[in-house]
């Protein structure tokens, strides 16, 4: 991963080496984001050179990181020279050009002009002259007992911009280069803000003050006035009782770097500078002694820190903080391309993200009116009720580390002052339920863009993650529980919906689906099951509010309960936060409120009538929808096509949109000849695939698990490699914890549904676990009884039995007994005791 070795403050542009005896090597550029780095792939060839454009004080610079191996072939040299030629063609578009790297050229740079000593060097000297480059490093950058060579170069076409360039002590057999430019490029730092210091909060005093001040809120019977008074009182009491602290940007230093270690490194650097000036054997020996001492001190400090990692009070939190520092990084790109224009200012970027996310909603003028429907049952849910006891329970299960919403009320305050705030919050919640209204703060969402796969400068490759008011979420959770209980009691949601429902999961959906497919194929070895995997575009954002309300009424939600849900949906707004700036708010015209507690359940209600539209089998996990049918004749194919047409009509009538390019078909069969009739949806012909990812499991057309095991084993091996690189000096306990929490879930995810039944696949998984055992215990792995870890076959059996037990106990809604079938009768079997399989 990029940030295992580079701090998360930097944008990392990398070009890894392809081929070779081992997967290592390549070049990279690490650039601070305020310099707006943009990679220039059009200048790159197969050579190890990476080019980027940056902006510094309104000046545009072209920079490159280059590596040329000592034994480069003539073809490799030509590719690197061609990259320089491409850069020369674009050089006039930039104010300056800088190239840095290890070129391994045999050139005497102290001579004037530089004196090449080999044929490749002459060609590169000509290329540098074509770019009008000056080479500013004259001192040797690699020194051994027998030689001194200047092979690490710093080339530029505008030397007047360079105020200094020097060789400094490196961390490998090469020394490092340091250059300073005559440009003003200050990193933007946010102004320090005053924040409550919750660690030093006098909680008893604060609770007493809140209990006294909140009495006035109980006398207010207007919802908005009560909420405003509650929030004002809360802010006032916090400002009076809780000490403040200045917020400073977090400095991401190495956790094992202390003052003593810094002093040792400083002495080493000073001795290196002295050697560079004096050039005597004595000064060199002093530097090398100091370098060995600093390397040993760094290694010892690092080993001590890793040995203590995960131990003592708060050890697990420190472990996860370290892991997240290597894996979770903020948005790195600060320049975005929109219609050919580049935007980098945080306010402008936030505005462009707002425009992009706004396109996900259905337009306000879309006509999906409230439809009067025949109620599905006589029982009605006409109002919501909440008591102080309910509020107290909600506050006590609240996670104190939950993200603070736009209203600024933090979770830790709600958690630590739960008893005191219960009466006033219960009063406000009941005002909301009686008035069928919500305060504006509860209907506003703060959106943060999170990158998906793809080019990071493209706004379309980001998904919006919304954060709403924590206080509003408390009431939402209570309403959600009542609504879910009512819907489950009346069986309003179809049995084939597994998403966001109690006692159901991805595993239950996969089990039911795969059981149906395997049963059909086992019944007829040459049979075919055709499955269509549907993909809705922005499904949660497209739901029309009026049509959703009509479906809620159809399921028995009426009166004040329906009116409250109406006001929960309409009149909402959102704004985008980026780089400390925020966009103007925009109206949320459709959707089931991203980031809310009620949203997923409301979406399930909205799509609950879809299964009744089709005749074939249909399974759902929220917006993941798959239809399938056993096909034995053309009539079956025609009926499946008719169902696809009916689904398309349902989408048109309900404001949903299928992404036809991502909808695919699969012929599930073990027959030698596939049966691939043409299926269409929305006028587009569906593509057939041989493998498809369904809820994290890769389905193959023959329902064998070779491909899925290979994919999951690769992911697990990559994660194990990450753990081995970053937790090398930790205790066995920490390494085992890393395996159990990071690697094992990838390897054994969903195994009750797809249990690998071949010895080959089980052995593949066992090889990955064996590598993990060597990672934990070292070269000498103890015998199985002392490993404190189940073998792969035992772990698979344990997962199956655990799921079976949960099903029998009612913790999981699945008929596990249906999976136990009577086996074949073999010679020698007792007819009174048939085998079970």
C-alpha positions in Angstrom: 0.0 0.0 0.0 1.1 3.5 -0.7 1.1 4.8 2.8 3.0 1.9 4.4 6.1 3.9 3.7 4.9 7.4 2.7 3.0 9.6 5.2 -0.7 10.1 4.5 -0.1 13.8 4.0 1.2 13.1 0.5 -0.4 12.2 -2.8 1.5 9.2 -4.1 1.8 8.7 -7.8 3.5 5.4 -8.6 4.6 3.2 -11.5 5.4 -0.3 -10.4 7.9 -2.4 -12.2 6.3 -5.1 -14.4 8.0 -8.4 -14.8 11.3 -9.3 -13.3 12.3 -12.2 -11.0 10.4 -10.8 -8.1 7.5 -8.3 -7.7 9.5 -5.3 -6.7 10.8 -2.1 -8.0 9.5 1.0 -9.9 9.4 4.7 -9.4 7.1 7.1 -7.5 6.4 10.7 -6.8 5.2 11.8 -3.3 3.7 15.3 -3.6 1.9 17.4 -1.0 -1.8 17.9 -2.1 -1.8 21.7 -2.1 0.6 21.5 -5.0 -2.2 20.0 -7.1 -0.3 17.1 -8.7 -1.7 15.8 -11.9 0.0 12.8 -13.6 1.0 13.2 -17.2 0.7 9.6 -18.6 1.0 10.8 -22.2 4.7 11.5 -21.5 5.4 8.0 -20.1 6.6 5.0 -22.0 7.5 1.5 -20.8 10.6 3.0 -19.2 10.7 3.5 -15.4 9.8 7.2 -15.4 6.8 8.9 -14.0 5.8 12.5 -14.9 3.5 14.9 -13.2 2.5 18.6 -13.3 2.3 20.7 -10.2 1.3 24.3 -9.4 3.5 26.4 -7.1 2.6 30.1 -6.5 0.8 30.3 -9.9 3.8 28.7 -11.6 3.4 25.4 -13.5 6.2 22.9 -13.1 6.8 19.6 -14.8 8.5 17.0 -12.6 9.7 13.5 -13.1 11.1 10.6 -11.1 13.3 8.3 -13.1 15.3 5.1 -12.7 17.7 3.4 -15.1 19.1 0.1 -14.2 22.9 -0.3 -14.5 22.5 -3.3 -16.9 19.7 -1.6 -19.0 19.5 -2.9 -22.6 19.6 -0.7 -25.7 15.8 -1.1 -26.0 15.2 0.1 -22.4 17.6 3.0 -22.9 15.7 4.0 -26.1 12.3 3.9 -24.2 13.7 6.3 -21.5 15.1 8.6 -24.2 11.7 8.6 -26.0 10.1 9.7 -22.7 12.5 12.6 -22.5 11.7 13.5 -26.1 7.9 13.5 -25.4 8.6 15.8 -22.4 10.6 18.1 -24.7 7.6 18.6 -26.9 5.5 19.7 -24.0 8.2 21.7 -22.2 7.0 25.0 -23.5 3.7 24.7 -21.6 5.5 24.9 -18.2 7.5 27.5 -16.3 10.1 25.0 -15.3 11.0 21.3 -15.6 12.7 19.1 -12.9 13.9 15.5 -13.3 15.2 13.5 -10.3 16.4 9.9 -10.1 19.0 7.3 -10.2 20.2 7.0 -13.8 23.4 5.0 -13.3 25.2 7.0 -16.0 29.0 6.9 -16.2 29.6 10.6 -16.5 32.2 13.0 -15.0 29.9 15.8 -13.8 32.9 17.8 -12.4 34.2 18.4 -15.9 32.8 21.3 -18.0 31.2 20.3 -20.2 30.3 16.9 -18.5 32.4 14.1 -19.8 30.6 10.9 -20.8 32.6 7.7 -20.4 30.3 5.2 -22.2 28.0 5.1 -25.2 24.6 5.2 -23.4 25.9 8.3 -21.5 26.5 10.2 -24.7 22.9 9.7 -25.8 21.6 10.9 -22.5 23.8 14.0 -22.5 22.3 14.8 -25.9 18.8 14.3 -24.5 19.6 16.6 -21.5 21.0 19.2 -23.9 17.8 19.0 -26.0 15.8 19.8 -22.8 18.3 22.5 -21.8 18.9 20.7 -18.5 21.5 21.7 -15.9 22.7 18.9 -13.6 23.1 20.5 -10.2 24.6 17.7 -8.1 28.4 17.5 -8.3 29.2 15.5 -5.1 29.2 11.7 -5.1 25.9 10.1 -4.2 27.1 6.6 -3.7 30.3 5.9 -1.9 32.0 2.6 -1.3 35.4 1.5 -0.1 36.8 1.6 -3.6 34.7 4.2 -5.5 32.7 7.4 -5.4 30.1 8.0 -8.1 27.5 10.7 -8.9 24.7 8.6 -10.2 21.7 10.2 -8.5 20.9 13.4 -10.5 18.9 16.5 -10.1 18.2 18.1 -13.5 16.4 21.3 -14.3 16.0 23.8 -17.1 15.7 26.9 -14.9 18.6 26.8 -12.4 17.9 30.3 -11.2 14.8 28.9 -9.4 17.0 26.6 -7.3 18.4 28.4 -4.3 20.4 25.3 -3.0 21.0 21.7 -3.9 23.0 19.3 -1.7 23.7 15.7 -0.9 22.5 14.6 2.6 22.7 11.3 4.5 20.3 8.7 3.1 18.8 5.5 4.4 20.3 3.1 1.9 23.6 2.6 0.1 22.7 5.8 -1.8 22.8 9.3 -0.3 19.8 11.5 -0.6 19.4 14.8 -2.5 17.8 17.9 -1.1 17.0 21.0 -3.1 15.2 24.2 -2.3 13.4 26.5 -4.8 13.0 30.3 -4.8 9.2 30.0 -4.7 6.7 30.7 -2.0 4.7 27.6 -1.3 3.3 27.5 2.2 1.2 24.5 3.1 -2.3 25.8 4.0 -3.0 25.1 7.7 -6.4 25.6 9.2 -6.8 28.2 11.9 -6.8 26.6 15.4 -10.3 26.3 16.8 -11.4 26.1 20.4 -13.0 22.8 21.1 -14.4 21.3 24.4 -11.8 19.1 26.2 -14.0 16.1 27.0 -11.2 14.3 28.7 -11.1 16.9 31.4 -14.9 17.5 31.6 -16.3 17.7 35.1 -19.2 15.4 34.4 -21.0 15.6 37.8 -20.9 19.4 37.7 -22.1 19.4 34.1 -24.9 17.0 34.8 -26.1 19.1 37.8 -26.1 22.3 35.7 -28.0 20.6 32.8 -30.6 19.1 35.1 -31.3 22.6 36.5 -31.3 24.5 33.1 -33.3 21.9 31.1 -36.3 22.4 33.3 -37.2 25.4 31.2 -37.3 23.3 28.1 -40.1 21.1 29.6 -42.4 24.1 29.7 -42.1 24.9 25.9 -44.8 23.2 23.8 -43.7 24.4 20.4 -41.3 21.9 18.7 -38.9 24.3 17.0 -38.8 26.6 20.0 -38.1 23.7 22.4 -35.3 22.3 20.2 -33.7 25.7 19.8 -33.9 26.3 23.6 -32.5 22.7 24.3 -29.5 23.2 22.0 -28.8 26.7 23.3 -28.9 25.5 26.9 -26.7 22.6 26.0 -24.1 24.8 24.3 -24.2 27.3 27.2 -23.7 24.7 29.9 -20.8 23.1 28.0 -19.0 26.4 27.4 -19.3 27.2 31.2 -18.4 23.9 32.6 -16.1 22.1 30.2 -12.5 23.5 29.6 -11.5 24.2 26.1 -8.5 23.1 24.0 -7.0 24.3 20.7 -7.5 22.1 17.8 -4.2 21.6 15.9 -3.5 19.6 12.8 -2.4 16.1 13.7 1.3 15.6 13.1 1.8 12.1 11.7 5.2 11.3 13.1 6.6 7.8 13.6 5.3 6.7 17.0 8.6 5.3 18.1 10.5 8.5 17.3 11.4 10.2 20.7 13.6 13.1 21.7 16.6 10.9 22.3 16.4 9.2 18.9 16.0 12.6 17.2 19.2 13.8 18.9 21.1 10.7 17.6 19.9 11.2 14.1 20.8 14.9 14.2 24.4 14.1 15.3 24.6 11.6 12.3 23.4 14.3 9.9 25.9 16.9 11.3 28.8 14.4 10.9 27.7 13.7 7.3 27.7 17.4 6.5 31.2 17.7 8.0 32.5 14.8 5.9 31.0 16.4 2.7 33.0 19.6 3.5 36.3 18.1 4.7 36.5 15.0 2.5 38.9 13.3 4.9 39.1 9.6 5.9 38.8 10.5 9.5 35.5 12.5 9.0 34.1 9.7 6.9 34.9 7.1 9.6 33.2 9.3 12.2 30.1 9.6 10.0 29.9 5.8 9.3 30.2 5.1 13.0 27.4 7.6 13.8 25.3 6.1 11.0 25.6 2.6 12.4 24.8 3.9 15.8 21.7 5.7 14.6 20.5 2.7 12.6 20.8 0.5 15.6 19.0 3.0 17.8 16.2 3.3 15.3 15.9 -0.5 15.1 15.9 -0.9 18.8 13.3 1.9 19.4 11.1 0.4 16.7 11.4 -3.1 18.1 10.5 -1.9 21.6 7.4 0.0 20.3 6.2 -3.0 18.3 6.8 -5.3 21.2 4.5 -3.1 23.4 1.9 -2.7 20.7 -1.5 -4.1 21.7 -0.5 -4.6 25.4 -1.8 -2.9 28.5 -4.8 -0.6 28.9 -6.0 0.7 25.6 -3.6 -1.6 23.7 -6.2 -2.7 21.2 -7.1 0.9 20.4 -3.5 1.7 19.8 -3.2 -1.3 17.5 -6.2 -0.3 15.4 -5.0 3.3 15.3 -1.7 2.1 13.8 -3.4 -0.2 11.3 -5.8 2.5 10.2 -2.9 4.9 9.8 -1.5 2.6 7.1 -4.8 1.7 5.4 -7.3 4.5 5.8 -6.2 7.8 4.2 -8.2 10.9 3.4 -9.0 12.1 -0.1 -5.6 12.8 -1.5 -6.5 14.5 -4.8 -7.3 18.2 -4.4 -7.6 19.0 -8.1 -10.6 17.7 -10.1 -11.4 17.8 -13.7 -14.9 18.9 -14.8 -15.7 19.4 -18.5 -12.0 19.9 -19.2 -11.5 22.5 -16.4 -9.4 22.0 -13.3 -10.8 22.9 -9.9 -8.6 22.9 -6.8 -10.0 25.5 -4.3 -11.9 23.6 -1.6 -15.0 25.8 -1.9 -15.2 25.3 -5.7 -14.5 21.5 -5.3 -17.3 21.2 -2.7 -19.7 23.1 -5.0 -18.8 20.7 -7.9 -19.3 17.7 -5.8 -22.7 19.1 -4.7 -23.7 19.4 -8.4 -22.5 15.9 -9.1 -24.4 14.3 -6.2 -27.5 16.4 -7.0 -27.8 14.6 -10.3 -28.5 11.3 -8.4 -31.9 12.6 -7.3 -35.1 12.3 -9.4 -36.1 15.8 -10.7 -38.8 17.6 -8.6 -41.1 17.8 -11.6 -41.1 14.0 -12.0 -44.7 12.9 -11.7 -45.0 9.9 -9.4 -48.1 10.8 -7.4 -49.6 9.3 -4.3 -51.6 6.2 -5.4 -54.6 5.1 -3.4 -54.2 1.4 -2.8 -56.3 -1.3 -1.2 -54.9 -1.9 2.3 -53.1 -5.2 2.6 -54.5 -5.8 6.1 -57.0 -4.5 8.6 -54.5 -3.7 11.3 -53.2 -0.1 11.3 -50.3 1.7 12.8 -51.5 5.2 13.3 -49.1 6.8 15.8 -45.7 6.5 17.3 -45.1 6.5 21.1 -42.0 7.0 23.1 -41.3 7.2 26.9 -38.4 8.4 29.0 -37.4 4.8 29.5 -37.2 4.3 25.8 -35.0 7.4 25.4 -32.7 6.2 28.3 -32.2 2.8 26.5 -31.4 4.6 23.2 -28.8 6.8 24.9 -27.1 4.0 26.7 -26.6 1.9 23.6 -25.3 4.9 21.7 -21.6 4.6 20.6 -19.7 7.4 22.2 -17.4 7.6 19.1 -20.2 8.2 16.6 -19.6 11.0 14.2 -21.1 14.4 15.2 -23.9 15.6 13.0 -24.4 19.1 11.4 -26.1 20.3 14.6 -22.8 19.9 16.6 -24.2 17.7 19.4 -21.5 15.1 20.1 -22.2 11.5 21.1 -19.9 11.6 24.1 -22.0 14.3 25.6 -25.3 12.5 25.0 -23.8 9.3 26.5 -22.3 10.8 29.6 -25.3 13.0 30.4 -28.0 10.4 29.5 -29.9 10.5 32.7 -30.0 14.2 32.8 -31.0 14.7 29.2 -33.7 12.0 29.1 -36.7 14.1 30.3 -36.0 17.0 27.9 -35.3 14.7 24.9 -38.4 12.6 25.6 -40.4 15.9 25.7 -39.0 17.1 22.4 -39.5 13.7 20.8 -43.1 13.6 21.8 -43.6 17.1 20.5 -42.2 15.9 17.2 -44.4 12.9 17.0 -47.6 14.8 18.0 -46.9 17.7 15.6 -45.8 15.3 12.9 -42.8 17.5 12.2 -39.1 17.6 12.6 -36.7 20.5 13.4 -34.6 21.7 10.4 -31.4 20.5 12.1 -32.6 16.9 11.9 -33.4 17.2 8.2 -30.0 18.5 7.1 -27.1 16.1 6.1 -23.4 16.8 5.8 -22.0 14.8 2.9 -18.4 13.7 2.6 -17.1 12.3 -0.8 -15.5 8.9 -0.5 -13.4 7.6 -3.4 -14.4 4.4 -5.3 -12.2 2.6 -7.8 -11.1 4.6 -10.8 -9.4 7.9 -11.5 -9.4 10.0 -8.4 -9.7 13.3 -10.3 -13.1 12.3 -11.7 -16.0 13.4 -9.5 -18.1 10.4 -10.7 -15.7 8.1 -9.0 -16.9 9.2 -5.5 -19.8 8.1 -3.4 -21.6 10.5 -1.0 -21.5 9.5 2.7 -24.0 11.4 4.7 -23.9 12.3 8.4 -27.1 13.5 10.1 -28.1 14.7 13.6 -27.4 12.2 16.3 -30.4 13.4 18.3 -32.6 12.9 15.2 -31.2 9.4 14.7 -32.2 8.4 18.3 -35.9 9.1 17.4 -35.4 7.5 14.0 -34.1 4.3 15.7 -37.2 4.2 17.9 -39.5 4.7 15.0 -37.6 2.1 12.9 -38.0 -0.5 15.7 -41.8 0.1 15.9 -42.2 0.1 12.1 -40.1 -3.0 11.6 -42.0 -4.9 14.3 -45.3 -3.9 12.7 -44.2 -5.0 9.2 -42.8 -8.3 10.5 -46.0 -9.0 12.5 -48.1 -8.5 9.4 -45.7 -10.1 7.0 -45.7 -7.0 4.9 -42.2 -7.6 3.5 -41.6 -10.5 1.1 -39.8 -13.5 2.3 -37.2 -13.2 -0.4 -35.9 -9.8 1.0 -32.8 -10.4 3.2 -31.3 -6.9 3.4 -31.5 -4.9 6.6 -33.8 -7.4 8.4 -33.4 -9.0 11.8 -32.1 -12.6 11.8 -31.2 -12.3 8.1 -27.9 -11.7 6.4 -25.9 -12.1 3.2 -25.3 -15.7 4.2 -29.0 -16.5 4.4 -29.7 -15.1 1.0 -26.7 -16.9 -0.5 -27.8 -20.2 1.1 -31.3 -20.0 -0.2 -30.2 -19.0 -3.7 -27.4 -21.5 -4.0 -29.6 -24.3 -2.6 -32.2 -23.6 -5.3 -29.6 -23.6 -8.0 -27.7 -26.8 -6.9 -31.0 -28.6 -6.4 -32.1 -27.8 -10.0 -28.8 -28.9 -11.4 -28.4 -32.0 -9.3 -31.9 -33.1 -10.3 -30.8 -33.1 -14.0 -27.1 -33.2 -14.7 -27.6 -31.6 -18.1 -30.1 -29.0 -16.8 -29.9 -25.3 -17.0 -30.7 -22.5 -14.6 -30.7 -19.0 -16.1 -30.0 -16.2 -13.6 -30.2 -12.5 -14.4 -28.3 -10.2 -12.0 -29.9 -6.8 -12.0 -28.2 -3.5 -11.1 -30.2 -0.4 -10.2 -28.5 3.0 -10.8 -28.5 5.1 -7.5 -31.5 3.2 -6.2 -31.6 4.7 -2.7 -31.5 8.2 -4.1 -34.2 7.7 -6.8 -37.1 6.7 -4.6 -40.1 9.2 -5.2 -41.5 10.3 -1.9 -45.2 10.3 -2.7 -45.1 6.8 -4.2 -43.2 5.5 -1.1 -45.9 7.1 1.2 -48.7 5.4 -0.8 -46.9 2.0 -0.3 -46.6 2.7 3.4 -50.3 3.4 3.6 -51.0 0.2 1.7 -49.2 -1.7 4.4 -51.2 -0.2 7.2 -49.2 2.9 8.1 -51.8 5.7 8.5 -52.8 8.8 10.4 -50.1 10.7 12.4 -47.6 7.9 11.8 -47.8 8.4 8.1 -47.8 12.2 8.4 -44.6 12.1 10.5 -42.9 9.9 7.9 -44.0 12.3 5.2 -42.3 15.2 7.0 -39.3 13.0 7.7 -38.8 12.5 3.9 -39.7 15.9 2.4 -38.0 19.3 2.9 -34.6 17.8 3.5 -31.3 19.4 2.5 -27.7 18.5 2.2 -24.3 20.2 1.8 -20.9 18.8 0.9 -17.8 19.2 3.1 -14.4 19.2 1.5 -11.0 20.5 2.6 -12.5 22.6 5.4 -15.0 24.3 3.1 -18.7 23.6 2.6 -21.0 24.0 -0.3 -24.3 25.8 -0.4 -27.1 23.5 0.7 -29.3 21.9 -1.9 -32.8 20.4 -1.7 -33.0 16.6 -1.6 -36.0 16.0 -3.9 -36.1 12.2 -3.7 -34.6 9.2 -2.0 -34.7 7.4 1.4 -32.3 9.7 3.2 -28.7 8.5 2.9 -27.0 8.2 6.3 -30.3 7.8 8.2 -31.5 4.9 10.4 -34.9 4.7 8.7 -33.7 4.8 5.1 -32.9 1.1 4.5 -36.2 -0.1 6.0 -38.1 2.4 3.9 -36.3 1.2 0.8 -37.3 -2.4 1.6 -41.0 -1.2 1.8 -40.6 0.6 -1.5 -39.4 -2.5 -3.4 -41.7 -5.0 -1.5 -44.2 -5.2 -4.4 -41.6 -6.2 -7.0 -41.7 -10.0 -6.3 -45.5 -10.0 -7.0 -44.8 -8.6 -10.5 -42.9 -11.7 -11.7 -43.6 -15.4 -12.0 -40.0 -16.6 -11.7 -37.9 -16.8 -8.6 -36.6 -13.5 -7.3 -34.2 -12.8 -4.4 -33.2 -9.5 -2.9 -30.7 -8.0 -0.6 -31.8 -4.3 -0.4 -31.1 -3.1 -4.0 -29.2 -6.2 -5.1 -31.8 -8.2 -7.1 -31.4 -11.5 -8.9 -34.1 -13.4 -10.8 -33.6 -17.0 -12.0 -35.5 -19.8 -13.5 -34.9 -23.4 -14.4 -35.2 -23.6 -18.2 -36.0 -26.8 -20.0 -37.7 -25.4 -23.1 -38.1 -22.2 -25.1 -41.3 -21.5 -23.2 -39.3 -21.1 -20.0 -36.9 -18.7 -21.8 -39.9 -16.7 -23.1 -41.4 -16.5 -19.6 -38.1 -15.3 -18.1 -38.0 -12.6 -20.8 -41.6 -11.6 -20.1 -40.6 -11.1 -16.4 -37.7 -8.9 -17.4 -40.1 -6.8 -19.4 -42.4 -6.6 -16.4 -39.5 -5.6 -14.2 -38.6 -2.9 -16.7 -42.2 -1.6 -16.6 -42.2 -1.6 -12.8 -39.0 0.5 -12.8 -40.6 3.0 -15.2 -43.7 3.2 -13.1 -41.8 3.6 -9.8 -39.1 6.0 -10.8 -36.2 3.5 -10.7 -33.6 3.1 -13.4 -31.8 -0.1 -14.3 -28.1 0.2 -15.3 -28.4 -2.0 -18.4 -24.6 -2.1 -18.9 -24.2 -3.8 -15.5 -27.1 -6.2 -15.8 -25.8 -9.6 -16.8 -27.0 -13.1 -17.4 -25.5 -16.4 -16.5 -26.3 -19.9 -17.7 -25.8 -22.1 -14.6 -25.2 -25.6 -15.8 -22.7 -28.5 -15.9 -23.6 -29.4 -19.4 -20.9 -29.4 -22.0 -22.8 -27.1 -24.3 -24.1 -23.8 -22.8 -27.6 -22.6 -23.7 -27.4 -18.9 -24.3 -30.7 -17.4 -25.6 -30.9 -13.7 -25.9 -32.4 -11.7 -23.0 -33.1 -8.0 -23.2 -34.1 -5.3 -20.7 -34.8 -1.7 -21.5 -33.9 -2.4 -25.2 -30.4 -3.6 -24.3 -29.2 -7.1 -24.9 -27.8 -8.7 -21.7 -24.2 -10.0 -21.8 -23.5 -13.5 -20.6 -20.8 -14.0 -18.0 -19.0 -17.1 -16.7 -18.5 -15.7 -13.2 -20.4 -13.1 -11.2 -19.8 -11.6 -7.8 -22.9 -11.9 -5.7 -22.8 -10.3 -2.2 -19.0 -10.9 -2.0 -19.1 -14.5 -3.3 -17.9 -15.2 -6.9 -20.4 -17.5 -8.6 -19.1 -19.7 -11.4 -21.5 -21.1 -14.0 -20.8 -24.7 -13.0 -21.2 -23.8 -9.3 -17.7 -24.9 -8.4 -15.6 -22.8 -6.1 -12.2 -22.9 -7.7 -12.4 -19.3 -8.9 -13.9 -17.9 -5.6 -11.2 -19.7 -3.5 -8.5 -18.3 -5.7 -9.9 -14.7 -5.4 -10.4 -14.9 -1.7 -7.0 -16.6 -1.1 -5.3 -13.8 -3.1 -7.1 -11.1 -1.0 -6.2 -12.9 2.2 -2.6 -13.3 1.1 -2.3 -9.6 0.2 -3.7 -8.7 3.7 -1.4 -11.2 5.3 1.6 -9.6 3.5 0.5 -6.2 4.7 0.4 -7.5 8.3 3.8 -9.2 7.9 5.4 -6.0 6.6 4.0 -3.7 9.2 3.9 -6.0 12.4 7.2 -7.7 12.1 8.4 -7.0 15.6 5.1 -7.6 17.4 4.3 -10.3 19.9 2.6 -13.5 18.9 -0.6 -12.3 20.5 -0.7 -9.2 18.4 0.1 -11.1 15.2 -2.6 -13.6 16.0 -5.1 -10.8 16.6 -4.1 -9.3 13.2 -4.7 -12.7 11.5 -8.1 -13.2 13.2 -9.4 -9.7 12.5 -7.8 -8.8 9.1 -7.1 -12.0 7.2 -9.4 -14.8 8.5 -12.7 -12.9 7.6 -11.6 -12.7 4.0 -10.7 -16.3 3.8 -13.8 -17.8 5.5 -16.5 -15.2 4.6 -19.9 -16.9 3.9 -18.6 -20.4 4.0 -21.9 -21.9 5.3 -23.2 -21.0 1.9 -20.3 -22.0 -0.4 -18.4 -24.6 1.7 -15.4 -25.7 -0.5 -16.1 -29.4 -0.9 -13.0 -30.4 -2.9 -9.7 -31.3 -1.3 -7.9 -29.0 -3.7 -9.7 -25.9 -2.6 -9.4 -26.8 1.1 -5.6 -27.3 0.6 -5.4 -23.9 -1.1 -7.0 -22.3 1.9 -4.8 -24.3 4.3 -1.6 -23.0 2.5 -2.7 -19.4 3.3 -3.3 -20.3 6.9 0.0 -22.1 7.1 1.7 -18.9 6.0 -0.2 -17.1 8.7 1.1 -19.6 11.3 4.7 -18.9 10.2 3.9 -15.1 10.4 2.7 -15.6 14.0 5.2 -18.2 15.3 8.2 -17.7 13.1 10.2 -20.5 11.4 9.3 -23.2 14.0 5.5 -23.7 14.1 4.3 -25.6 17.1 2.2 -28.7 16.8 -1.5 -28.3 16.0 -2.6 -28.8 19.7 -0.5 -25.8 20.7 -1.3 -23.4 17.8 -4.5 -22.1 19.5 -6.1 -22.1 16.0 -8.5 -24.4 14.2 -7.3 -26.1 11.1 -9.1 -25.2 7.8 -11.4 -28.3 7.7 -12.2 -27.8 11.4 -12.9 -24.1 10.9 -15.2 -24.8 8.0 -17.1 -27.4 10.0 -17.3 -25.0 13.0 -18.8 -22.3 10.8 -21.4 -24.7 9.4 -22.3 -26.0 12.9 -22.5 -22.5 14.3 -24.9 -21.4 11.6 -26.9 -24.6 12.0 -27.2 -23.9 15.8 -28.3 -20.3 15.2 -30.9 -21.5 12.8 -32.3 -24.1 15.2 -32.3 -21.6 18.1 -34.2 -19.0 16.0 -31.3 -16.5 16.0 -31.1 -16.8 12.2 -34.2 -17.1 10.0 -33.3 -20.1 8.0 -34.7 -23.7 7.9 -31.5 -25.5 8.4 -33.3 -28.9 8.7 -34.2 -28.7 5.1 -30.5 -29.0 4.2 -30.3 -32.5 5.9 -31.2 -35.0 3.3 -31.2 -38.8 3.3 -28.1 -40.2 1.6 -27.7 -43.1 -0.8 -28.0 -46.6 0.6 -24.8 -48.5 0.3 -24.1 -52.2 0.7 -23.6 -53.0 4.3 -25.8 -50.2 5.5 -28.3 -50.9 8.2 -31.8 -50.2 6.6 -33.1 -49.1 10.0 -30.4 -46.3 10.2 -30.0 -44.6 6.7 -27.1 -42.3 6.3 -27.5 -38.5 6.5 -25.5 -36.1 4.4 
